[in-house]
C-alpha cells in the first residue's frame, strides 16, 4: 500500500473544508541531495476558508524545494497520492507550476487509495507547454527593450 503510506506520511489529516487529502513527494537526484538533507521533499494540500487561497500538495512540496535551493534538473520523479479510487493527477495550475522546475521527461507517479499507480511524463501531462526554456535569455530581452527605448 505505497499510496496509502505516502498519503499518511504527507497528509495526516484531510483538508478541513473539502475533506480531501493529497500528498506529494519530490524525489531528488542523488547528486543534488546533500548528505544531511533529505532525498525526498514532501507536501500536503493546505486549505483555506477562501477556497482559491488554498495550496495544492504539489505546489507546497515544490515551493519547499525551491526555497531550499533546488532548481530545474534536480528532480528525478514526482509522486502524487490521495485516498480516492481514481488516480490523482496534478491540477492544471500545478502542472504549469511543476513545469517551471521539471524537465519534460520527469516521470510523475499518480497513486490511488489502493497504492496502484500510473506514470506519465511531465511533457505528457502538459503538452505544448510554456516554460522557462521558451523565453529568450534575460540579456536578450533587456537589450531589445533598451533598443526600443532608444528608438532603434
Secondary structure, 3 states (H helix, E strand, C coil): CHHHHHHHHHCCCCCCCCCCCEEEEEEECHHHCCCCCCCEEEEECECCCCHHHCECHHHHHHHHHHHCCCCCCCEEEEEEEECCCCCCCCCHHHHHHHHCCCCCCCEEEEECCCCCEEEEEHHHHCCCCCCHHHCCCHHHHHHHHHHHHCCC
